Amino acid sequence: MRVNEVIVVEGKNDTIAIRKAVEADTIETRGSALEPHVLEEIKRAQQERGVIIFTDPDYVGERIREIIAREVPDAKHAFLTQTQAKGNHKIGIEHASSEDIIEALQSVRVAEAEEETVPPLTWEEYMELGLVGDRNSRNLRKQVSERLGIGYRNAKQFYRRLHVLRITREEIFRTLDYLRKGSMQ
């Protein structure tokens, strides 16, 4: 599989894992500091070919994703779950299987500025669905994020991510129905 966009990853081991799975070019952020020249390289790549942000599903990876998304708002996003990216006591793209990497790259999402879209759910609906405010909310958000392939976040950040990544009401309800039916078996 050939990926036309440039994939933004955190380090050289991520690049190695990506290149085992697909034919692609990468830009490595080399840490969470994100040097200005790296951001400029990412912006240039977005203008020329487009970029896919594919950072580790951990705090640092999410922080890097947010910084890049702020600077390059029309970038695409690929996600792995923590389970898919788990290695020997570490989490990273480099630990994922080629199959999981390919699946994540085939399921990229495009973020949109919050002010340009209507949230798929009101905060009240979000609460009624049990995604916040219940004893099991955290676990439910984790399951929904894994099923949708959008990465886990806390309650407010997850609500925002559903909105920004244009997850539809139908996708949310279909996912919740699937999860609830699965838990009854």
Backbone as ProteinMPNN parsed JSONL, in Angstrom:
{"seq_chain_A": "MRVNEVIVVEGKNDTIAIRKAVEADTIETRGSALEPHVLEEIKRAQQERGVIIFTDPDYVGERIREIIAREVPDAKHAFLTQTQAKGNHKIGIEHASSEDIIEALQSVRVAEAEEETVPPLTWEEYMELGLVGDRNSRNLRKQVSERLGIGYRNAKQFYRRLHVLRITREEIFRTLDYLRKGSMQ", "coords_chain_A": {"N_chain_A": [[0.849, -1.183, 0.0], [0.581, 2.182, -0.861], [1.072, 5.324, 0.551], [0.111, 8.513, -0.076], [0.195, 10.977, 1.275], [2.36, 12.687, 3.607], [3.502, 11.146, 6.501], [3.339, 12.047, 9.833], [5.296, 11.297, 12.524], [6.594, 10.34, 15.797], [9.261, 9.396, 16.199], [12.321, 7.697, 15.018], [11.994, 4.91, 15.263], [9.265, 4.646, 14.969], [9.019, 5.44, 12.313], [10.36, 3.299, 11.089], [8.588, 1.18, 11.689], [6.293, 2.073, 10.325], [7.22, 2.02, 7.68], [7.635, -0.688, 7.353], [5.073, -1.538, 7.159], [3.743, -0.012, 5.157], [4.296, 1.798, 2.07], [5.708, 4.803, 2.396], [6.431, 8.268, 3.112], [7.934, 9.934, 5.874], [7.826, 12.363, 8.536], [9.693, 13.075, 11.318], [9.035, 14.058, 14.608], [10.767, 14.086, 16.714], [10.491, 14.198, 19.56], [8.644, 16.02, 22.142], [9.034, 18.739, 22.14], [8.938, 19.991, 19.679], [10.49, 21.503, 17.442], [10.793, 24.69, 15.789], [11.619, 24.522, 13.063], [10.826, 21.948, 12.383], [8.044, 22.095, 12.545], [7.662, 23.893, 10.446], [8.516, 22.312, 8.323], [6.512, 20.368, 8.369], [4.277, 21.967, 7.758], [4.962, 22.744, 5.155], [4.97, 20.247, 3.901], [2.256, 19.649, 4.144], [1.143, 21.529, 2.399], [2.215, 20.683, -0.036], [1.715, 17.848, -0.309], [-0.051, 16.958, 1.608], [-0.643, 15.902, 5.002], [-0.559, 13.287, 7.447], [-1.226, 12.982, 10.743], [0.202, 10.895, 13.016], [0.631, 9.951, 15.843], [1.878, 8.584, 18.984], [-0.423, 6.818, 21.146], [-0.533, 8.182, 23.742], [0.045, 10.461, 26.508], [2.086, 12.319, 25.724], [2.142, 11.917, 22.946], [-0.466, 12.734, 22.269], [-0.3, 15.402, 22.998], [1.611, 16.358, 21.192], [0.156, 15.901, 18.83], [-1.955, 17.747, 19.18], [-0.564, 20.204, 19.142], [0.496, 20.206, 16.527], [-1.892, 20.022, 15.049], [-3.053, 22.448, 15.663], [-1.351, 24.198, 14.346], [-1.436, 23.201, 11.761], [-4.243, 22.959, 10.663], [-5.782, 21.564, 8.755], [-4.782, 19.036, 8.553], [-4.752, 15.435, 8.332], [-5.802, 12.721, 10.507], [-4.579, 9.821, 12.067], [-5.134, 6.996, 14.117], [-4.139, 4.79, 16.754], [-5.117, 2.33, 19.144], [-4.294, 2.135, 22.656], [-3.888, -0.495, 23.332], [-3.258, -1.674, 20.862], [-0.822, -0.461, 20.418], [0.896, -1.279, 22.358], [3.885, -2.237, 23.909], [6.718, -3.764, 25.456], [6.035, -2.747, 28.366], [5.817, -0.199, 27.39], [4.324, 2.311, 25.289], [3.734, 2.79, 21.905], [3.807, 3.673, 18.408], [5.699, 2.142, 17.156], [5.452, -0.386, 18.259], [3.214, -1.532, 17.229], [1.355, -3.818, 15.144], [1.862, -4.496, 11.645], [-0.55, -4.825, 10.336], [-2.371, -3.456, 12.008], [-1.373, -0.872, 11.75], [-1.788, -0.39, 9.011], [-4.603, -0.56, 8.95], [-5.249, 1.655, 10.584], [-4.265, 3.734, 8.991], [-5.911, 3.502, 6.812], [-8.21, 4.394, 7.866], [-8.235, 7.133, 8.305], [-9.041, 10.341, 9.703], [-10.465, 13.563, 9.155], [-9.964, 16.571, 10.668], [-11.992, 19.325, 11.735], [-12.506, 22.794, 12.141], [-13.877, 23.743, 15.249], [-15.772, 25.822, 15.369], [-16.897, 25.736, 12.882], [-18.613, 23.63, 12.645], [-21.517, 21.799, 13.775], [-21.976, 20.413, 16.944], [-22.132, 16.824, 17.266], [-23.63, 15.814, 19.329], [-25.496, 17.191, 22.04], [-24.266, 18.498, 25.169], [-25.908, 17.583, 27.178], [-27.133, 15.328, 25.998], [-24.878, 13.784, 25.69], [-24.262, 13.283, 28.35], [-26.602, 11.853, 29.068], [-26.259, 9.555, 27.566], [-24.353, 8.305, 28.993], [-21.677, 8.853, 28.684], [-20.342, 10.614, 30.199], [-20.219, 11.435, 33.649], [-21.19, 9.094, 34.854], [-20.481, 6.11, 36.762], [-19.273, 4.25, 35.115], [-18.428, 5.708, 32.944], [-15.84, 6.434, 32.004], [-14.753, 3.98, 31.132], [-16.648, 3.367, 29.165], [-16.248, 5.498, 27.331], [-13.659, 4.835, 26.574], [-14.083, 2.371, 25.272], [-15.776, 3.208, 23.184], [-14.066, 4.998, 21.863], [-12.072, 3.23, 21.003], [-13.533, 1.571, 19.295], [-14.357, 3.419, 17.354], [-11.916, 4.224, 16.517], [-10.453, 6.56, 17.283], [-8.838, 7.377, 19.353], [-8.369, 7.616, 22.882], [-9.604, 9.997, 25.244], [-10.05, 12.339, 28.012], [-13.272, 13.211, 29.519], [-14.236, 15.864, 28.636], [-12.39, 16.444, 26.597], [-12.803, 14.277, 24.918], [-15.449, 14.677, 24.104], [-15.077, 17.034, 22.647], [-13.341, 16.015, 20.673], [-15.014, 14.218, 19.297], [-16.642, 16.064, 18.065], [-14.814, 17.736, 16.569], [-13.615, 15.874, 14.833], [-15.708, 15.254, 13.297], [-17.49, 13.134, 13.885], [-20.417, 11.426, 13.405], [-23.819, 11.631, 14.696], [-25.137, 9.266, 14.125], [-22.999, 7.44, 13.863], [-22.083, 7.444, 16.501], [-24.347, 6.506, 17.966], [-24.704, 4.01, 16.709], [-22.31, 2.756, 17.401], [-22.519, 2.71, 20.219], [-24.808, 1.076, 20.45], [-23.791, -1.312, 19.365], [-21.774, -1.887, 21.255], [-23.29, -2.199, 23.581], [-24.943, -4.362, 22.916], [-22.994, -6.289, 22.575], [-22.067, -6.542, 25.186], [-24.12, -7.839, 26.371], [-24.025, -10.411, 25.623]], "CA_chain_A": [[0.0, 0.0, 0.0], [1.327, 3.445, -0.953], [0.396, 6.462, 1.171], [0.568, 9.721, -0.775], [0.489, 12.022, 2.246], [3.516, 12.488, 4.477], [3.034, 10.735, 7.824], [4.097, 12.669, 10.922], [5.47, 10.377, 13.649], [7.447, 10.904, 16.841], [10.675, 9.044, 16.152], [12.815, 6.824, 13.955], [11.415, 3.574, 15.378], [7.93, 4.743, 14.369], [9.25, 5.448, 10.865], [10.69, 1.92, 10.704], [7.344, 0.4, 11.747], [5.431, 2.539, 9.228], [7.779, 1.563, 6.395], [7.42, -2.139, 7.255], [3.659, -1.754, 6.856], [3.316, 0.675, 3.936], [5.284, 2.631, 1.384], [5.347, 6.17, 2.786], [7.444, 9.182, 3.628], [7.584, 10.399, 7.218], [8.544, 13.44, 9.22], [9.805, 12.722, 12.737], [9.026, 15.249, 15.471], [11.905, 13.936, 17.626], [10.172, 14.668, 20.907], [7.471, 16.873, 22.318], [9.377, 20.162, 22.067], [8.581, 20.431, 18.333], [11.322, 22.613, 16.976], [10.132, 25.491, 14.744], [11.93, 24.04, 11.711], [10.032, 20.74, 12.144], [6.696, 22.581, 12.236], [7.706, 24.465, 9.092], [8.597, 21.176, 7.4], [5.171, 19.772, 8.346], [3.416, 22.899, 7.009], [5.35, 22.64, 3.746], [4.482, 18.947, 3.429], [0.803, 19.757, 4.016], [0.86, 22.285, 1.172], [2.646, 19.926, -1.216], [1.169, 16.488, -0.433], [-0.946, 16.619, 2.707], [0.002, 15.143, 6.073], [-1.346, 12.479, 8.381], [-0.613, 12.977, 12.075], [0.094, 9.524, 13.528], [1.465, 9.952, 17.044], [1.599, 7.537, 19.963], [-1.647, 7.03, 21.927], [-0.214, 8.484, 25.136], [-0.045, 11.896, 26.797], [3.026, 13.076, 24.892], [1.666, 11.829, 21.566], [-1.653, 13.587, 22.125], [0.165, 16.792, 23.089], [2.225, 16.652, 19.894], [-0.95, 15.954, 17.868], [-2.669, 19.014, 19.374], [0.295, 21.307, 18.681], [0.541, 20.171, 15.06], [-3.236, 20.318, 14.536], [-3.268, 23.888, 15.812], [-0.549, 24.856, 13.309], [-1.818, 22.643, 10.455], [-5.601, 22.519, 11.0], [-6.389, 20.681, 7.762], [-4.088, 17.742, 8.543], [-5.55, 14.243, 8.625], [-5.409, 12.07, 11.755], [-4.659, 8.366, 12.182], [-5.068, 6.635, 15.529], [-4.065, 3.424, 17.261], [-5.481, 2.231, 20.554], [-3.146, 1.807, 23.505], [-3.695, -1.942, 23.238], [-2.563, -1.95, 19.603], [0.517, 0.143, 20.436], [1.571, -1.653, 23.602], [5.078, -3.08, 23.834], [7.208, -4.134, 26.784], [5.824, -1.662, 29.327], [5.833, 1.088, 26.696], [3.3, 2.474, 24.268], [4.244, 3.528, 20.761], [3.508, 3.184, 17.066], [6.706, 1.138, 16.789], [5.074, -1.693, 18.797], [1.992, -1.989, 16.569], [1.517, -4.735, 14.017], [1.681, -3.874, 10.329], [-1.986, -4.845, 10.038], [-3.002, -2.361, 12.747], [-0.917, 0.383, 11.135], [-2.519, -0.253, 7.743], [-6.002, -0.258, 9.28], [-5.313, 3.038, 11.07], [-4.038, 4.638, 7.859], [-7.086, 3.424, 5.943], [-9.34, 4.983, 8.602], [-7.885, 8.492, 8.728], [-10.122, 11.311, 9.904], [-10.099, 14.954, 8.901], [-10.5, 17.461, 11.702], [-12.585, 20.562, 11.254], [-12.566, 23.799, 13.205], [-15.1, 23.597, 16.037], [-16.766, 26.847, 15.063], [-17.459, 25.48, 11.557], [-19.523, 22.492, 12.664], [-22.451, 21.66, 14.886], [-21.618, 19.188, 17.667], [-23.041, 15.713, 16.977], [-24.474, 15.64, 20.512], [-25.422, 18.244, 23.047], [-23.636, 18.006, 26.392], [-26.951, 16.85, 27.907], [-27.238, 14.006, 25.371], [-23.619, 13.116, 26.015], [-24.442, 12.798, 29.723], [-27.665, 10.836, 29.061], [-25.716, 8.329, 26.981], [-23.424, 7.709, 29.947], [-20.292, 9.11, 28.305], [-19.792, 11.44, 31.273], [-21.057, 11.521, 34.84], [-21.528, 7.79, 35.423], [-19.367, 5.332, 37.291], [-18.646, 3.505, 34.025], [-18.231, 6.611, 31.798], [-14.473, 6.36, 31.476], [-14.643, 2.723, 30.396], [-17.475, 3.478, 27.97], [-15.527, 6.361, 26.384], [-12.52, 4.068, 26.063], [-14.605, 1.4, 24.309], [-16.257, 3.953, 22.014], [-12.903, 5.521, 21.129], [-11.419, 2.104, 20.335], [-14.406, 1.129, 18.203], [-14.33, 4.441, 16.306], [-10.526, 4.424, 16.103], [-10.128, 7.988, 17.394], [-7.974, 7.664, 20.5], [-9.051, 7.92, 24.14], [-9.377, 11.28, 25.915], [-10.951, 12.526, 29.148], [-14.65, 13.507, 29.112], [-14.366, 17.091, 27.838], [-11.573, 16.325, 25.386], [-13.443, 13.294, 24.046], [-16.606, 15.382, 23.538], [-14.516, 17.934, 21.632], [-12.796, 15.207, 19.58], [-16.156, 13.755, 18.501], [-17.065, 17.238, 17.308], [-13.778, 18.176, 15.632], [-13.393, 14.833, 13.827], [-16.978, 15.096, 12.583], [-18.143, 11.856, 14.139], [-21.849, 11.721, 13.315], [-24.729, 11.054, 15.703], [-25.397, 7.886, 13.723], [-21.825, 6.643, 14.233], [-22.05, 7.333, 17.964], [-25.42, 5.615, 18.403], [-24.413, 2.672, 16.191], [-21.22, 2.227, 18.228], [-23.063, 2.399, 21.545], [-25.67, -0.105, 20.298], [-22.907, -2.457, 19.184], [-21.113, -2.182, 22.529], [-24.29, -2.683, 24.547], [-25.344, -5.708, 22.495], [-21.848, -7.155, 22.84], [-21.928, -6.789, 26.623], [-25.23, -8.689, 26.816], [-23.774, -11.798, 25.203]], "C_chain_A": [[0.894, 1.246, 0.0], [0.479, 4.548, -0.332], [0.968, 7.721, 0.535], [0.949, 10.837, 0.184], [1.763, 11.674, 3.01], [2.979, 12.178, 5.874], [3.942, 11.346, 8.884], [4.104, 11.712, 12.106], [6.433, 11.004, 14.655], [8.93, 10.59, 16.661], [11.025, 8.038, 15.077], [12.254, 5.409, 14.049], [9.994, 3.535, 14.828], [8.05, 4.713, 12.847], [9.54, 4.037, 10.37], [9.429, 1.065, 10.667], [6.4, 0.778, 10.607], [5.921, 1.96, 7.905], [7.744, 0.047, 6.239], [6.001, -2.424, 6.778], [3.24, -1.196, 5.496], [4.5, 1.393, 3.296], [4.879, 4.077, 1.652], [6.575, 6.962, 3.19], [6.983, 9.676, 4.99], [8.377, 11.648, 7.582], [8.534, 13.053, 10.685], [9.868, 13.995, 13.572], [10.203, 15.253, 16.433], [11.632, 14.543, 18.993], [9.045, 15.671, 20.932], [7.77, 18.357, 22.206], [8.972, 20.768, 20.726], [9.308, 21.695, 17.911], [10.6, 23.371, 15.862], [10.409, 24.991, 13.326], [11.15, 22.775, 11.37], [8.595, 21.137, 11.808], [6.64, 23.179, 10.834], [7.76, 23.359, 8.039], [7.229, 20.507, 7.261], [4.217, 20.659, 7.546], [3.697, 22.818, 5.509], [4.834, 21.326, 3.151], [2.966, 18.975, 3.242], [0.433, 20.479, 2.721], [1.155, 21.459, -0.08], [1.894, 18.607, -1.404], [0.086, 16.149, 0.572], [-0.183, 15.834, 3.753], [-1.031, 14.366, 6.875], [-0.589, 12.489, 9.696], [-0.869, 11.602, 12.678], [1.039, 9.39, 14.718], [1.03, 8.851, 18.003], [0.33, 7.856, 20.756], [-1.349, 7.189, 23.424], [-0.246, 9.998, 25.312], [0.846, 12.721, 25.872], [2.565, 13.073, 23.432], [0.46, 12.712, 21.311], [-1.268, 15.061, 22.168], [0.788, 17.224, 21.763], [1.14, 16.806, 18.826], [-1.671, 17.3, 17.957], [-1.859, 20.202, 18.871], [0.311, 21.357, 17.152], [-0.817, 20.554, 14.477], [-3.563, 21.802, 14.639], [-2.548, 24.653, 14.695], [-0.944, 24.433, 11.89], [-3.238, 22.077, 10.602], [-6.245, 21.576, 9.993], [-5.656, 19.347, 7.612], [-5.084, 16.618, 8.82], [-4.99, 13.593, 9.886], [-5.594, 10.562, 11.642], [-4.427, 8.019, 13.646], [-4.871, 5.14, 15.713], [-4.571, 3.448, 18.692], [-4.22, 1.934, 21.357], [-2.852, 0.316, 23.449], [-2.912, -2.297, 21.979], [-1.11, -1.49, 19.637], [1.336, -0.253, 21.656], [2.74, -2.597, 23.335], [5.468, -3.498, 25.236], [7.159, -2.93, 27.717], [5.902, -0.278, 28.699], [4.723, 1.102, 25.665], [3.904, 3.279, 23.131], [3.858, 2.875, 19.449], [4.46, 2.041, 16.703], [6.368, -0.259, 17.29], [3.861, -2.294, 18.09], [2.312, -2.962, 15.439], [1.324, -3.965, 12.709], [0.204, -3.8, 9.965], [-2.705, -3.698, 10.742], [-2.607, -1.003, 12.172], [-1.67, 0.629, 9.831], [-3.971, 0.124, 8.008], [-6.161, 1.191, 9.748], [-5.157, 4.025, 9.915], [-5.187, 4.598, 6.855], [-8.303, 4.09, 6.58], [-9.057, 6.407, 9.05], [-9.128, 9.37, 8.817], [-9.576, 12.696, 9.61], [-10.76, 15.804, 9.969], [-11.068, 18.705, 11.039], [-12.65, 21.529, 12.415], [-13.909, 23.701, 13.919], [-16.181, 24.586, 15.642], [-17.434, 26.627, 13.709], [-18.463, 24.335, 11.546], [-20.445, 22.561, 13.869], [-22.065, 20.379, 15.621], [-22.61, 18.066, 17.359], [-24.022, 15.461, 18.118], [-24.407, 16.903, 21.351], [-24.735, 17.646, 24.268], [-24.64, 17.19, 27.202], [-27.12, 15.444, 27.331], [-26.009, 13.152, 25.7], [-23.71, 12.513, 27.414], [-25.474, 11.672, 29.766], [-27.175, 9.506, 28.505], [-24.701, 7.647, 27.893], [-21.961, 7.928, 29.608], [-19.585, 10.033, 29.286], [-20.763, 11.373, 32.447], [-21.475, 10.214, 35.471], [-20.266, 7.1, 35.922], [-18.569, 4.654, 36.171], [-18.293, 4.388, 32.822], [-16.847, 6.489, 31.171], [-14.297, 5.106, 30.627], [-15.454, 2.781, 29.101], [-16.802, 4.359, 26.919], [-14.353, 5.614, 25.757], [-12.987, 3.067, 25.003], [-15.084, 2.082, 23.031], [-15.076, 4.453, 21.19], [-12.175, 4.403, 20.392], [-12.225, 1.651, 19.126], [-14.378, 2.118, 17.034], [-12.916, 4.702, 15.784], [-10.084, 5.872, 16.184], [-9.303, 8.337, 18.62], [-8.75, 8.111, 21.726], [-8.649, 9.288, 24.679], [-10.294, 11.35, 27.131], [-12.296, 13.04, 28.634], [-14.773, 14.738, 28.212], [-13.587, 16.999, 26.533], [-12.192, 15.338, 24.397], [-14.662, 13.912, 23.359], [-16.141, 16.291, 22.399], [-13.998, 17.14, 20.426], [-13.915, 14.66, 18.693], [-16.601, 14.862, 17.549], [-16.058, 17.574, 16.203], [-13.539, 17.155, 14.518], [-14.666, 14.482, 13.063], [-17.564, 13.691, 12.705], [-19.642, 12.15, 14.171], [-22.624, 11.104, 14.476], [-24.931, 9.569, 15.414], [-24.228, 6.975, 14.097], [-21.778, 6.41, 15.739], [-23.1, 6.342, 18.44], [-25.179, 4.184, 17.937], [-23.326, 2.0, 17.036], [-21.726, 1.837, 19.609], [-23.977, 1.181, 21.492], [-24.83, -1.37, 20.179], [-22.278, -2.868, 20.515], [-22.093, -2.745, 23.546], [-24.769, -4.078, 24.19], [-24.237, -6.71, 22.789], [-21.7, -7.491, 24.306], [-23.048, -7.666, 27.161], [-24.989, -10.147, 26.486], [-22.907, -12.521, 26.187]], "O_chain_A": [[1.846, 1.338, 0.775], [-0.701, 4.687, -0.656], [2.173, 7.964, 0.601], [1.912, 11.563, -0.057], [2.184, 10.518, 3.052], [2.095, 12.878, 6.37], [5.162, 11.184, 8.838], [3.049, 11.357, 12.631], [7.013, 12.059, 14.401], [9.773, 11.441, 16.944], [10.166, 7.581, 14.324], [12.055, 4.763, 13.02], [9.562, 2.518, 14.285], [7.271, 4.04, 12.172], [9.016, 3.625, 9.335], [9.222, 0.308, 9.719], [5.781, -0.092, 9.994], [5.126, 1.468, 7.105], [7.815, -0.458, 5.119], [5.749, -3.412, 6.088], [2.476, -1.831, 4.769], [5.554, 1.565, 3.907], [3.83, 4.526, 1.191], [7.61, 6.406, 3.557], [5.785, 9.819, 5.233], [9.433, 11.939, 7.02], [7.48, 12.737, 11.237], [10.653, 14.899, 13.284], [10.598, 16.313, 16.919], [12.442, 15.306, 19.518], [8.555, 16.114, 19.893], [6.841, 19.164, 22.179], [8.69, 21.964, 20.661], [8.786, 22.805, 18.018], [9.874, 22.766, 15.074], [9.521, 25.034, 12.476], [10.84, 22.54, 10.203], [7.996, 20.578, 10.889], [5.659, 22.983, 10.116], [7.123, 23.46, 6.99], [6.834, 20.122, 6.16], [3.433, 20.155, 6.743], [2.772, 22.824, 4.696], [4.324, 21.302, 2.031], [2.448, 18.391, 2.29], [-0.498, 20.07, 2.028], [0.423, 21.534, -1.066], [1.482, 18.279, -2.517], [-0.623, 15.156, 0.408], [0.809, 15.175, 3.44], [-2.2, 14.74, 6.965], [0.56, 12.053, 9.758], [-2.019, 11.191, 12.833], [2.109, 8.792, 14.612], [-0.042, 8.265, 17.855], [0.035, 9.023, 21.012], [-1.847, 6.431, 24.255], [-0.534, 10.731, 24.365], [0.398, 13.715, 25.301], [2.597, 14.107, 22.765], [0.364, 13.362, 20.27], [-1.847, 15.877, 21.451], [0.524, 18.322, 21.273], [1.193, 17.728, 18.013], [-1.964, 17.92, 16.934], [-2.408, 21.108, 18.243], [0.156, 22.425, 16.558], [-0.887, 21.324, 13.519], [-4.273, 22.346, 13.793], [-3.072, 25.634, 14.166], [-0.805, 25.205, 10.941], [-3.418, 20.86, 10.658], [-7.174, 20.851, 10.348], [-5.886, 18.615, 6.65], [-6.117, 16.824, 9.457], [-3.86, 13.868, 10.29], [-6.631, 10.084, 11.182], [-3.629, 8.66, 14.329], [-5.37, 4.33, 14.932], [-4.467, 4.466, 19.376], [-3.2, 1.53, 20.798], [-1.692, -0.092, 23.511], [-2.005, -3.128, 22.023], [-0.26, -2.066, 18.958], [2.356, 0.37, 21.952], [2.608, -3.605, 22.64], [4.611, -3.575, 26.116], [8.132, -2.186, 27.838], [6.039, 0.715, 29.413], [4.244, 0.058, 25.224], [4.514, 4.324, 23.357], [3.614, 1.67, 19.39], [4.07, 1.091, 16.024], [6.938, -1.234, 16.8], [3.519, -3.452, 18.333], [3.397, -2.93, 14.858], [0.694, -2.908, 12.688], [-0.243, -2.827, 9.357], [-3.556, -3.04, 10.142], [-3.429, -0.088, 12.119], [-2.136, 1.741, 9.583], [-4.508, 1.024, 7.363], [-7.106, 1.872, 9.35], [-5.847, 5.043, 9.872], [-5.406, 5.566, 6.127], [-9.308, 4.325, 5.909], [-9.584, 6.847, 10.071], [-10.116, 9.168, 8.11], [-8.389, 12.968, 9.79], [-11.977, 15.757, 10.148], [-10.675, 19.082, 9.935], [-12.832, 21.114, 13.56], [-14.954, 23.59, 13.277], [-17.361, 24.24, 15.585], [-18.441, 27.271, 13.414], [-19.104, 24.098, 10.523], [-20.191, 23.275, 14.839], [-21.846, 19.352, 14.978], [-23.804, 18.326, 17.207], [-25.12, 14.953, 17.895], [-23.391, 17.597, 21.37], [-24.632, 16.425, 24.389], [-24.263, 16.21, 27.845], [-27.236, 14.476, 28.082], [-26.115, 11.952, 25.952], [-23.289, 11.378, 27.639], [-25.254, 10.654, 30.421], [-27.633, 8.446, 28.934], [-24.243, 6.542, 27.602], [-21.089, 7.267, 30.173], [-18.37, 10.213, 29.211], [-21.975, 11.267, 32.26], [-22.072, 10.228, 36.548], [-19.147, 7.458, 35.556], [-17.351, 4.504, 36.266], [-17.896, 3.866, 31.781], [-16.711, 6.446, 29.948], [-13.751, 5.17, 29.525], [-15.003, 2.3, 28.061], [-16.786, 4.007, 25.739], [-14.086, 5.744, 24.563], [-12.356, 2.933, 23.954], [-14.83, 1.596, 21.928], [-15.081, 4.345, 19.963], [-11.708, 4.607, 19.272], [-11.667, 1.381, 18.063], [-14.374, 1.715, 15.871], [-12.741, 5.325, 14.737], [-9.421, 6.373, 15.276], [-9.093, 9.519, 18.891], [-9.688, 8.901, 21.615], [-7.489, 9.687, 24.578], [-11.203, 10.533, 27.278], [-12.444, 13.28, 27.435], [-15.359, 14.653, 27.133], [-14.071, 17.426, 25.485], [-12.115, 15.537, 23.185], [-14.882, 13.694, 22.168], [-16.74, 16.311, 21.323], [-14.197, 17.551, 19.283], [-13.779, 14.64, 17.47], [-16.897, 14.615, 16.379], [-16.428, 17.681, 15.034], [-13.286, 17.539, 13.376], [-14.693, 13.531, 12.281], [-18.073, 13.135, 11.732], [-20.079, 13.041, 14.9], [-22.151, 10.185, 15.145], [-24.902, 8.731, 16.315], [-24.437, 5.867, 14.59], [-21.469, 5.309, 16.195], [-22.798, 5.442, 19.223], [-25.423, 3.241, 18.691], [-23.419, 0.812, 17.344], [-21.402, 0.762, 20.113], [-23.933, 0.338, 22.388], [-25.124, -2.38, 20.818], [-22.251, -4.05, 20.859], [-21.76, -3.668, 24.289], [-24.981, -4.9, 25.081], [-24.503, -7.839, 23.2], [-21.261, -8.588, 24.653], [-22.952, -8.183, 28.274], [-25.673, -11.025, 27.011], [-22.597, -13.697, 25.991]]}, "name": "protein", "num_of_chains": 1, "seq": "MRVNEVIVVEGKNDTIAIRKAVEADTIETRGSALEPHVLEEIKRAQQERGVIIFTDPDYVGERIREIIAREVPDAKHAFLTQTQAKGNHKIGIEHASSEDIIEALQSVRVAEAEEETVPPLTWEEYMELGLVGDRNSRNLRKQVSERLGIGYRNAKQFYRRLHVLRITREEIFRTLDYLRKGSMQ"}
